[in-house]
Amino acid sequence: MNGKEIAELIAFMEVARSQSFRRAALRLGMSPSAVSHTIRSLETRLGVRVLSRTTRSVSLTQAGERLLQRVEPAIMDIRQAVHESAAFQASPQGTIRINLPRIAAQLVLMPQLHAFLEHYPDINVDLVIDDTLTDIVSQGFDAGIRSGERLQQDMVARQLTLALDMAVVGSPSYFARRPPPEVPADLHDHVCINYRWSASNALYAWTFQEDDRCFDLQVRHVLTINDTSLIATAVLEGTGLAYLPENHLQAHFDSGELVRVLSSWMPSIPGFYLYYPHREHMSSALRAFVDFMTGPMSQPPHSQPL
């Protein structure tokens, strides 16, 4: 079997697993048209269709299902052998693709990234900022960073930060126009700025705590944004109140630019975790990244403004 035939089978396996030419192309580092051409070449060589294609979906034919059952274990064995060989490298190298929301990039990863890249000059990091709940396996990512409350259940998760304390915050100019709320129900009389999840179009729940009971409150929002940095900017401009993690707003509190309200009602939410699929043999680049982010070389996230 020559290299071209092996490449065809690998492309077939990636398309079959992700059920998408576009996602397979991302994982393979090819264009979707090149992947499509490779699959057609495989089908011509075999004399049978292995994939059923429509404008909306890709699925396996009966012949494709049988081929995948035989081919996938063999390819995974080859990849495992390559990973084992790479483990003998004196210096980790390669590219790692990380999926994470903007707030995690700002608060957790960016403060650490310079030191990591300086320590591992042969590793390339490909960051994709994404506030949706992305399936990192099907999308071709090596790992992701998310809040603990939003982790996929079948992932290995390593804690990066402690719990985040939430706060309702506003600017002095806003409170010059309206009295501060004393209980959560008072927020119905205030202008609120809320976060909207891009994937589900749902609004972020403003959760409060009374004794041991937590409850969500639907606030009257005049502005919704899917970017926490822009929400903080709008609050600083006096547009309204927002519900944000207070751990990284300390500079604004110290300067008097922001004021906390309802402090006795505020809960904490799970901190950020680095997560990745369970693999017996991890690439040297990903292993170096996991060890760096969770080991003694990492530094606590800075209390920098959002």
One Martini backbone bead per residue (centre of mass of N, CA, C, O) as a GRO file, in nm:
protein
  306
    1MET     BB    1   0.095   0.038   0.025
    2ASN     BB    2   0.067   0.358  -0.041
    3GLY     BB    3   0.051   0.686   0.052
    4LYS     BB    4  -0.212   0.758  -0.099
    5GLU     BB    5  -0.390   0.533   0.025
    6ILE     BB    6  -0.357   0.618   0.318
    7ALA     BB    7  -0.468   0.908   0.286
    8GLU     BB    8  -0.752   0.816   0.200
    9LEU     BB    9  -0.823   0.663   0.466
   10ILE     BB   10  -0.787   0.899   0.659
   11ALA     BB   11  -0.997   1.084   0.529
   12PHE     BB   12  -1.233   0.891   0.564
   13MET     BB   13  -1.225   0.869   0.874
   14GLU     BB   14  -1.269   1.174   0.935
   15VAL     BB   15  -1.540   1.203   0.791
   16ALA     BB   16  -1.691   0.977   0.944
   17ARG     BB   17  -1.652   1.097   1.235
   18SER     BB   18  -1.762   1.406   1.162
   19GLN     BB   19  -1.969   1.437   0.921
   20SER     BB   20  -1.747   1.632   0.766
   21PHE     BB   21  -1.553   1.801   0.543
   22ARG     BB   22  -1.474   2.052   0.703
   23ARG     BB   23  -1.374   1.919   0.968
   24ALA     BB   24  -1.170   1.731   0.834
   25ALA     BB   25  -0.999   1.953   0.706
   26LEU     BB   26  -0.905   2.084   0.970
   27ARG     BB   27  -0.762   1.825   1.082
   28LEU     BB   28  -0.579   1.785   0.807
   29GLY     BB   29  -0.497   2.055   0.654
   30MET     BB   30  -0.730   2.104   0.442
   31SER     BB   31  -0.940   2.129   0.193
   32PRO     BB   32  -1.255   2.038   0.116
   33SER     BB   33  -1.193   1.974  -0.185
   34ALA     BB   34  -0.954   1.782  -0.129
   35VAL     BB   35  -1.115   1.577   0.032
   36SER     BB   36  -1.323   1.511  -0.186
   37HIS     BB   37  -1.115   1.408  -0.393
   38THR     BB   38  -1.003   1.178  -0.216
   39ILE     BB   39  -1.270   1.019  -0.192
   40ARG     BB   40  -1.314   0.974  -0.495
   41SER     BB   41  -1.053   0.813  -0.534
   42LEU     BB   42  -1.128   0.582  -0.345
   43GLU     BB   43  -1.393   0.496  -0.488
   44THR     BB   44  -1.259   0.431  -0.759
   45ARG     BB   45  -1.064   0.213  -0.653
   46LEU     BB   46  -1.303   0.033  -0.520
   47GLY     BB   47  -1.594   0.057  -0.673
   48VAL     BB   48  -1.733   0.225  -0.427
   49ARG     BB   49  -1.945   0.365  -0.208
   50VAL     BB   50  -1.879   0.519   0.128
   51LEU     BB   51  -2.050   0.787   0.079
   52SER     BB   52  -2.328   0.986   0.171
   53ARG     BB   53  -2.445   1.274  -0.008
   54THR     BB   54  -2.553   1.594   0.088
   55THR     BB   55  -2.616   1.927   0.150
   56ARG     BB   56  -2.639   1.844   0.487
   57SER     BB   57  -2.495   1.551   0.468
   58VAL     BB   58  -2.295   1.274   0.610
   59SER     BB   59  -2.274   0.921   0.528
   60LEU     BB   60  -2.269   0.587   0.556
   61THR     BB   61  -2.236   0.317   0.396
   62GLN     BB   62  -2.217  -0.013   0.409
   63ALA     BB   63  -1.927  -0.017   0.301
   64GLY     BB   64  -1.821   0.206   0.491
   65GLU     BB   65  -1.870   0.063   0.761
   66ARG     BB   66  -1.681  -0.175   0.704
   67LEU     BB   67  -1.425  -0.014   0.650
   68LEU     BB   68  -1.407   0.137   0.923
   69GLN     BB   69  -1.383  -0.116   1.109
   70ARG     BB   70  -1.092  -0.186   0.980
   71VAL     BB   71  -0.929   0.091   0.963
   72GLU     BB   72  -0.930   0.246   1.235
   73PRO     BB   73  -0.749   0.062   1.415
   74ALA     BB   74  -0.497   0.081   1.232
   75ILE     BB   75  -0.455   0.389   1.243
   76MET     BB   76  -0.440   0.414   1.553
   77ASP     BB   77  -0.187   0.237   1.579
   78ILE     BB   78  -0.003   0.420   1.417
   79ARG     BB   79  -0.036   0.675   1.591
   80GLN     BB   80   0.066   0.547   1.851
   81ALA     BB   81   0.351   0.486   1.750
   82VAL     BB   82   0.425   0.780   1.692
   83HIS     BB   83   0.383   0.890   1.980
   84GLU     BB   84   0.591   0.706   2.115
   85SER     BB   85   0.831   0.814   1.954
   86ALA     BB   86   0.794   1.120   2.036
   87ALA     BB   87   0.863   1.076   2.346
   88PHE     BB   88   1.189   1.078   2.275
   89GLN     BB   89   1.208   1.362   2.270
   90ALA     BB   90   1.386   1.620   2.399
   91SER     BB   91   1.173   1.819   2.252
   92PRO     BB   92   0.886   1.944   2.229
   93GLN     BB   93   0.657   1.916   1.941
   94GLY     BB   94   0.424   2.113   1.766
   95THR     BB   95   0.064   2.130   1.742
   96ILE     BB   96  -0.188   2.311   1.928
   97ARG     BB   97  -0.543   2.302   1.979
   98ILE     BB   98  -0.742   2.566   2.128
   99ASN     BB   99  -1.050   2.592   2.306
  100LEU     BB  100  -1.197   2.918   2.398
  101PRO     BB  101  -1.303   3.166   2.572
  102ARG     BB  102  -1.234   3.490   2.612
  103ILE     BB  103  -1.215   3.499   2.924
  104ALA     BB  104  -1.004   3.268   2.945
  105ALA     BB  105  -0.787   3.403   2.778
  106GLN     BB  106  -0.752   3.661   2.954
  107LEU     BB  107  -0.734   3.523   3.257
  108VAL     BB  108  -0.551   3.248   3.196
  109LEU     BB  109  -0.365   3.222   2.932
  110MET     BB  110  -0.212   3.486   2.852
  111PRO     BB  111  -0.032   3.509   3.117
  112GLN     BB  112   0.119   3.217   3.023
  113LEU     BB  113   0.216   3.206   2.719
  114HIS     BB  114   0.497   3.328   2.706
  115ALA     BB  115   0.639   3.119   2.889
  116PHE     BB  116   0.571   2.870   2.725
  117LEU     BB  117   0.703   2.954   2.449
  118GLU     BB  118   0.984   2.997   2.574
  119HIS     BB  119   1.015   2.698   2.681
  120TYR     BB  120   0.863   2.600   2.387
  121PRO     BB  121   0.979   2.670   2.073
  122ASP     BB  122   0.851   2.394   1.914
  123ILE     BB  123   0.569   2.514   1.983
  124ASN     BB  124   0.243   2.545   1.852
  125VAL     BB  125  -0.033   2.778   1.893
  126ASP     BB  126  -0.391   2.728   1.842
  127LEU     BB  127  -0.632   2.970   1.879
  128VAL     BB  128  -0.990   2.947   1.961
  129ILE     BB  129  -1.241   3.174   1.987
  130ASP     BB  130  -1.522   3.034   2.184
  131ASP     BB  131  -1.857   3.057   2.331
  132THR     BB  132  -1.925   2.783   2.257
  133LEU     BB  133  -2.023   2.438   2.267
  134THR     BB  134  -1.764   2.258   2.171
  135ASP     BB  135  -1.661   1.980   1.991
  136ILE     BB  136  -1.333   1.900   2.007
  137VAL     BB  137  -1.316   1.640   1.845
  138SER     BB  138  -1.480   1.703   1.577
  139GLN     BB  139  -1.302   1.990   1.547
  140GLY     BB  140  -0.983   1.927   1.607
  141PHE     BB  141  -0.907   1.940   1.909
  142ASP     BB  142  -0.698   1.894   2.189
  143ALA     BB  143  -0.827   2.135   2.365
  144GLY     BB  144  -0.981   2.302   2.655
  145ILE     BB  145  -1.147   2.595   2.808
  146ARG     BB  146  -1.360   2.592   3.104
  147SER     BB  147  -1.610   2.591   3.290
  148GLY     BB  148  -1.714   2.352   3.512
  149GLU     BB  149  -2.031   2.381   3.426
  150ARG     BB  150  -1.932   2.319   3.091
  151LEU     BB  151  -1.849   2.027   3.082
  152GLN     BB  152  -1.767   1.747   2.941
  153GLN     BB  153  -1.812   1.425   3.070
  154ASP     BB  154  -1.573   1.265   2.879
  155MET     BB  155  -1.346   1.429   3.025
  156VAL     BB  156  -1.044   1.549   3.104
  157ALA     BB  157  -0.990   1.737   3.412
  158ARG     BB  158  -0.811   2.048   3.494
  159GLN     BB  159  -0.746   2.266   3.731
  160LEU     BB  160  -0.682   2.634   3.723
  161THR     BB  161  -0.910   2.754   3.915
  162LEU     BB  162  -1.090   2.890   4.124
  163ALA     BB  163  -1.352   3.011   4.221
  164LEU     BB  164  -1.595   3.247   4.113
  165ASP     BB  165  -1.683   3.564   4.196
  166MET     BB  166  -1.971   3.733   4.192
  167ALA     BB  167  -2.108   4.049   4.041
  168VAL     BB  168  -2.274   4.349   4.085
  169VAL     BB  169  -2.220   4.623   3.858
  170GLY     BB  170  -2.125   4.980   3.871
  171SER     BB  171  -2.123   5.313   3.822
  172PRO     BB  172  -2.121   5.624   3.958
  173SER     BB  173  -2.293   5.754   3.730
  174TYR     BB  174  -2.531   5.563   3.760
  175PHE     BB  175  -2.580   5.610   4.078
  176ALA     BB  176  -2.652   5.916   4.033
  177ARG     BB  177  -2.943   5.826   3.900
  178ARG     BB  178  -2.951   5.561   4.088
  179PRO     BB  179  -3.026   5.357   4.327
  180PRO     BB  180  -2.916   5.109   4.490
  181PRO     BB  181  -2.962   4.790   4.529
  182GLU     BB  182  -3.078   4.577   4.807
  183VAL     BB  183  -3.229   4.370   4.627
  184PRO     BB  184  -3.281   4.176   4.359
  185ALA     BB  185  -3.571   4.292   4.288
  186ASP     BB  186  -3.462   4.587   4.221
  187LEU     BB  187  -3.364   4.524   3.922
  188HIS     BB  188  -3.635   4.592   3.776
  189ASP     BB  189  -3.543   4.920   3.811
  190HIS     BB  190  -3.307   4.849   3.613
  191VAL     BB  191  -3.029   4.869   3.408
  192CYS     BB  192  -2.931   4.594   3.202
  193ILE     BB  193  -2.648   4.381   3.123
  194ASN     BB  194  -2.621   4.103   2.900
  195TYR     BB  195  -2.546   3.773   2.834
  196ARG     BB  196  -2.508   3.590   2.517
  197TRP     BB  197  -2.539   3.294   2.378
  198SER     BB  198  -2.461   3.201   2.063
  199ALA     BB  199  -2.575   2.911   2.022
  200SER     BB  200  -2.863   2.935   2.200
  201ASN     BB  201  -2.955   3.245   2.274
  202ALA     BB  202  -2.907   3.262   2.565
  203LEU     BB  203  -2.924   3.389   2.878
  204TYR     BB  204  -2.766   3.483   3.144
  205ALA     BB  205  -2.781   3.385   3.467
  206TRP     BB  206  -2.891   3.547   3.758
  207THR     BB  207  -2.740   3.446   4.050
  208PHE     BB  208  -2.860   3.381   4.381
  209GLN     BB  209  -2.809   3.395   4.748
  210GLU     BB  210  -3.000   3.237   5.023
  211ASP     BB  211  -2.826   3.096   5.212
  212ASP     BB  212  -2.881   2.769   5.063
  213ARG     BB  213  -3.024   2.932   4.832
  214CYS     BB  214  -3.075   2.927   4.483
  215PHE     BB  215  -3.147   3.189   4.232
  216ASP     BB  216  -3.311   3.315   3.953
  217LEU     BB  217  -3.304   3.626   3.754
  218GLN     BB  218  -3.504   3.830   3.563
  219VAL     BB  219  -3.391   4.088   3.380
  220ARG     BB  220  -3.383   4.421   3.264
  221HIS     BB  221  -3.277   4.449   2.938
  222VAL     BB  222  -3.106   4.676   2.692
  223LEU     BB  223  -2.841   4.486   2.673
  224THR     BB  224  -2.670   4.255   2.454
  225ILE     BB  225  -2.370   4.046   2.490
  226ASN     BB  226  -2.092   3.820   2.366
  227ASP     BB  227  -1.891   4.013   2.557
  228THR     BB  228  -1.732   4.086   2.850
  229SER     BB  229  -1.561   4.334   2.777
  230LEU     BB  230  -1.799   4.506   2.666
  231ILE     BB  231  -1.963   4.504   2.920
  232ALA     BB  232  -1.757   4.652   3.097
  233THR     BB  233  -1.750   4.905   2.922
  234ALA     BB  234  -2.051   4.982   2.955
  235VAL     BB  235  -2.038   5.016   3.260
  236LEU     BB  236  -1.816   5.238   3.268
  237GLU     BB  237  -2.017   5.434   3.094
  238GLY     BB  238  -2.314   5.403   3.246
  239THR     BB  239  -2.541   5.212   3.118
  240GLY     BB  240  -2.520   4.979   3.355
  241LEU     BB  241  -2.571   4.665   3.477
  242ALA     BB  242  -2.368   4.378   3.587
  243TYR     BB  243  -2.269   4.022   3.558
  244LEU     BB  244  -1.956   3.947   3.715
  245PRO     BB  245  -1.642   3.860   3.771
  246GLU     BB  246  -1.457   3.996   4.043
  247ASN     BB  247  -1.158   3.896   4.044
  248HIS     BB  248  -1.104   4.091   3.758
  249LEU     BB  249  -1.197   4.399   3.895
  250GLN     BB  250  -1.009   4.532   4.110
  251ALA     BB  251  -0.897   4.785   3.966
  252HIS     BB  252  -1.181   4.924   3.949
  253PHE     BB  253  -1.234   4.931   4.251
  254ASP     BB  254  -0.977   5.089   4.342
  255SER     BB  255  -1.048   5.344   4.145
  256GLY     BB  256  -1.383   5.377   4.140
  257GLU     BB  257  -1.524   5.278   3.862
  258LEU     BB  258  -1.646   5.051   4.050
  259VAL     BB  259  -1.948   4.900   4.199
  260ARG     BB  260  -2.074   4.710   4.442
  261VAL     BB  261  -2.364   4.497   4.470
  262LEU     BB  262  -2.519   4.256   4.652
  263SER     BB  263  -2.295   4.089   4.812
  264SER     BB  264  -2.474   3.894   5.007
  265TRP     BB  265  -2.603   3.742   4.727
  266MET     BB  266  -2.339   3.610   4.622
  267PRO     BB  267  -2.197   3.373   4.429
  268SER     BB  268  -2.026   3.095   4.318
  269ILE     BB  269  -1.829   2.963   4.053
  270PRO     BB  270  -1.678   2.766   3.867
  271GLY     BB  271  -1.391   2.728   3.747
  272PHE     BB  272  -1.126   2.666   3.546
  273TYR     BB  273  -1.067   2.422   3.281
  274LEU     BB  274  -0.872   2.170   3.155
  275TYR     BB  275  -0.957   1.985   2.854
  276TYR     BB  276  -0.957   1.631   2.739
  277PRO     BB  277  -0.917   1.355   2.590
  278HIS     BB  278  -0.886   1.028   2.636
  279ARG     BB  279  -0.541   0.909   2.630
  280GLU     BB  280  -0.281   0.694   2.626
  281HIS     BB  281  -0.144   0.885   2.394
  282MET     BB  282   0.021   1.179   2.411
  283SER     BB  283   0.139   1.441   2.295
  284SER     BB  284   0.412   1.624   2.370
  285ALA     BB  285   0.276   1.903   2.347
  286LEU     BB  286   0.028   1.852   2.528
  287ARG     BB  287   0.177   1.757   2.778
  288ALA     BB  288   0.331   2.021   2.822
  289PHE     BB  289   0.080   2.201   2.855
  290VAL     BB  290  -0.053   2.060   3.094
  291ASP     BB  291   0.188   2.073   3.289
  292PHE     BB  292   0.221   2.381   3.286
  293MET     BB  293  -0.079   2.471   3.371
  294THR     BB  294  -0.074   2.255   3.643
  295GLY     BB  295   0.196   2.332   3.750
  296PRO     BB  296   0.462   2.501   3.908
  297MET     BB  297   0.507   2.702   3.651
  298SER     BB  298   0.257   2.824   3.710
  299GLN     BB  299   0.045   3.109   3.739
  300PRO     BB  300  -0.160   3.302   3.873
  301PRO     BB  301  -0.406   3.474   3.782
  302HIS     BB  302  -0.462   3.779   3.699
  303SER     BB  303  -0.604   4.094   3.815
  304GLN     BB  304  -0.741   4.176   3.540
  305PRO     BB  305  -0.906   4.342   3.329
  306LEU     BB  306  -1.169   4.286   3.103
   0.00000   0.00000   0.00000
